[in-house]
């Protein structure tokens, strides 16, 4: 049976640089993003947004800073990125 790898890195605040640093650390604990997604791959990032819109501070939707920093990491690998949701 194959075991799953799990990594959790805590951030104190929704600050772009803090989130970016935590994501980089988290992914390095898993062997690096480049070992999970091959460069120049096509990826779809499914974000959670609701209609009508809610505030990021309500923690109901994906925080925009988190989305921004995930996309930043993906762009560093020259990936073809599509962002979407079901609304």
C-alpha positions in Angstrom: 0.0 0.0 0.0 1.3 3.4 -1.0 1.5 6.0 1.8 0.6 9.7 1.3 2.9 12.5 2.3 1.5 15.3 4.3 3.1 18.6 5.3 1.6 21.5 7.3 3.3 24.8 7.8 1.5 27.5 10.0 1.4 31.2 9.1 0.4 33.8 11.7 -1.1 36.3 9.3 -2.5 36.6 5.8 0.6 38.4 4.5 1.8 37.7 1.0 5.5 37.1 1.8 4.7 35.0 4.9 2.4 32.8 2.8 4.9 32.5 0.0 7.7 31.5 2.5 5.4 29.0 4.1 4.3 27.5 0.8 8.0 27.2 -0.3 8.8 25.5 3.0 5.8 23.2 2.8 6.6 22.1 -0.8 10.3 21.6 0.1 9.2 19.2 2.8 7.4 17.3 0.1 10.4 17.2 -2.2 9.8 20.4 -4.1 7.0 21.5 -6.5 9.2 20.6 -9.5 9.0 17.0 -8.4 5.2 17.1 -8.1 4.4 19.0 -11.3 6.6 18.8 -14.4 7.8 22.2 -15.9 5.6 23.5 -18.7 2.6 21.4 -17.7 -1.0 22.5 -17.9 -2.6 23.1 -14.5 -6.0 24.2 -13.3 -6.2 26.0 -10.0 -9.7 25.7 -8.6 -10.4 28.6 -6.2 -13.4 28.8 -3.9 -15.5 31.9 -4.4 -19.1 32.4 -3.6 -21.9 34.4 -5.1 -22.7 36.9 -3.6 -19.1 37.7 -2.8 -17.9 37.4 0.8 -15.0 39.0 2.6 -11.7 37.1 2.7 -11.7 37.8 6.5 -14.8 35.6 6.8 -12.6 32.6 5.9 -15.3 31.2 3.6 -13.5 31.7 0.3 -9.9 31.1 -0.7 -8.0 34.1 0.6 -6.7 36.2 -2.4 -3.2 36.4 -0.9 -3.0 32.6 -0.8 -4.2 32.3 -4.4 -1.7 35.0 -5.5 1.2 33.1 -3.9 0.2 29.7 -5.2 0.1 31.2 -8.7 3.5 32.9 -8.1 5.0 29.5 -7.3 3.4 27.9 -10.4 4.6 30.7 -12.7 8.1 30.1 -11.5 7.9 26.7 -13.2 6.6 28.2 -16.5 3.4 26.3 -16.3 0.3 26.9 -18.4 -2.2 28.0 -15.7 -6.0 28.3 -15.8 -7.8 29.6 -12.8 -11.5 28.9 -12.3 -14.4 28.0 -10.1 -17.9 26.6 -10.5 -19.8 29.8 -10.1 
